[in-house]
Amino acid sequence: MAKKKMGLEDLGGFVFSTDKDFTPESHNEEQEESLAPQDQLLEAHYSSKGRAGKKVTVVKGYVGPQEDLDALGKDLKKKCGVGGSVKDGEIIIQGDVRDKVMSYLRELGYKVKRIGG
């Protein structure tokens, strides 16, 4: 059996150098910046598909870092007094609370569009 040739990816991203003056480049990922609320258009959906008949309000279209989306989801859940989660860039709020969600998002300065029903 032939021996597999080792590549750079097998080193786990490490680069070795014998150059005394070598300085590794900082590997900073670009931070995704949040758009201002007035520059964002969010969509408030009402859904029960794939949720065993349970009704939920889904907020889609947020542009920004995951931490800010999580904070917004937490605020919405607290404001509506219900449970929910943040998954795949969407805020899922339990129950048909679109009107509360939309009014709160408008208070924060977001543009909100009602989708469906």
C-alpha positions as CSV (number, residue, x, y, z in Angstrom):
1,M,0.0,0.0,0.0
2,A,1.4,3.4,-1.0
3,K,1.9,6.0,1.7
4,K,-0.3,9.1,1.3
5,K,1.5,12.4,0.7
6,M,1.0,14.9,3.4
7,G,-0.4,18.3,2.4
8,L,-0.7,21.7,4.2
9,E,-4.3,20.9,5.2
10,D,-3.0,17.9,7.2
11,L,-1.0,20.2,9.4
12,G,-4.2,21.7,10.8
13,G,-3.6,25.2,9.3
14,F,-0.1,25.6,10.8
15,V,2.7,27.1,8.7
16,F,6.3,26.4,9.7
17,S,9.0,28.8,8.6
18,T,12.8,28.9,9.1
19,D,12.9,32.6,8.2
20,K,13.9,34.6,11.3
21,D,11.9,37.7,10.2
22,F,8.7,35.8,9.5
23,T,5.7,37.2,11.3
24,P,2.3,35.4,10.8
25,E,-0.4,37.5,9.4
26,S,-3.2,38.2,11.8
27,H,-6.1,35.9,10.8
28,N,-9.0,38.3,11.6
29,E,-12.3,37.4,10.2
30,E,-14.2,40.4,9.0
31,Q,-16.9,41.2,11.5
32,E,-20.3,41.4,9.9
33,E,-21.7,44.8,10.8
34,S,-25.3,45.4,11.7
35,L,-27.2,47.7,9.5
36,A,-29.1,50.5,11.2
37,P,-32.7,49.5,12.0
38,Q,-34.1,52.0,9.6
39,D,-32.0,50.4,6.8
40,Q,-33.4,46.9,7.3
41,L,-36.6,45.4,6.0
42,L,-37.8,42.5,8.2
43,E,-40.6,40.1,7.3
44,A,-43.1,38.8,9.9
45,H,-44.4,35.4,8.8
46,Y,-47.1,33.3,10.3
47,S,-46.5,29.5,10.1
48,S,-47.6,26.1,11.4
49,K,-45.9,23.9,8.8
50,G,-43.5,21.3,10.1
51,R,-44.3,22.2,13.7
52,A,-47.0,19.6,14.6
53,G,-49.7,22.1,14.0
54,K,-48.3,24.6,16.5
55,K,-48.6,28.3,15.4
56,V,-45.5,30.4,15.3
57,T,-44.4,33.9,14.2
58,V,-41.2,33.9,12.2
59,V,-39.1,37.1,11.7
60,K,-36.8,36.9,8.6
61,G,-34.5,39.2,6.9
62,Y,-32.2,40.4,9.7
63,V,-28.7,41.5,8.5
64,G,-26.0,41.6,11.2
65,P,-24.0,39.5,13.6
66,Q,-25.5,36.5,15.3
67,E,-25.1,38.1,18.8
68,D,-27.3,41.0,17.8
69,L,-29.9,38.7,16.3
70,D,-29.9,36.6,19.5
71,A,-30.4,39.8,21.6
72,L,-33.3,41.0,19.4
73,G,-34.9,37.5,19.6
74,K,-34.6,37.6,23.4
75,D,-36.2,41.1,23.5
76,L,-39.1,40.0,21.3
77,K,-39.8,36.9,23.4
78,K,-39.8,39.0,26.6
79,K,-42.0,41.7,25.1
80,C,-44.6,39.1,23.9
81,G,-44.4,37.0,27.0
82,V,-43.8,33.8,25.1
83,G,-41.1,31.3,24.2
84,G,-39.2,30.9,21.0
85,S,-35.7,30.5,19.5
86,V,-33.3,31.9,17.0
87,K,-32.2,29.5,14.3
88,D,-30.7,29.8,10.8
89,G,-30.9,33.6,10.8
90,E,-34.6,33.6,11.8
91,I,-36.4,34.5,15.0
92,I,-39.1,32.0,15.9
93,I,-41.7,33.3,18.4
94,Q,-44.4,30.9,19.7
95,G,-48.0,31.8,18.9
96,D,-49.6,34.2,16.5
97,V,-48.2,37.4,17.9
98,R,-47.4,39.1,14.6
99,D,-49.1,42.4,15.6
100,K,-47.1,42.7,18.9
101,V,-43.9,41.7,17.1
102,M,-44.4,44.2,14.3
103,S,-45.3,47.1,16.6
104,Y,-42.3,46.5,18.8
105,L,-39.9,46.2,15.8
106,R,-41.4,49.5,14.4
107,E,-40.8,51.1,17.8
108,L,-37.1,50.1,17.5
109,G,-37.0,51.7,14.0
110,Y,-37.2,48.6,11.8
111,K,-39.2,48.5,8.6
112,V,-41.5,45.5,9.0
113,K,-43.6,43.8,6.3
114,R,-46.5,41.4,7.1
115,I,-46.2,38.3,5.0
116,G,-49.2,35.9,4.6
117,G,-52.6,35.8,6.2
